[in-house]
Amino acid sequence: MLLLRTDRLPDDPERWAYQLKLDGYRAIAFKTGGKVHLRSRNDNDFGVRYSGALRGLAKLPNDTVVDGELVALDEEGRPSFNTLQNYGSAPASVIYHVFDLTMLAAGSVMVVV
């Protein structure tokens, strides 16, 4: 794809859509037996370092799996991978952006999507 320099973004919603670049860590969250787990694609435990995300996911019903991305926001509210990598050494907000519901338990029936 070739880039062209421009002074403004196109504003034709019929032809253009914009998506925020999250620039974070991909993570799978799942809740089973009343406990939430947050794992990287390489099966690293993100729950210890990003425990705030676990608290936010605690309201999920048991036997639920969601796919998303851990994202740190800089002072201006923009995603910052550097801030995420250095999380804990300076104050930062970390969010878990869910973009896929993989499995949801509904009562005694399990729904897989």
Beta strands, then each sheet from edge to edge (+ up, - down):
strand 1: 25-32
strand 2: 35-40
strand 3: 64-73
strand 4: 93-106
strand 5: 109-112
sheet 1: 2+ 1- 3+ 4- 5+
end
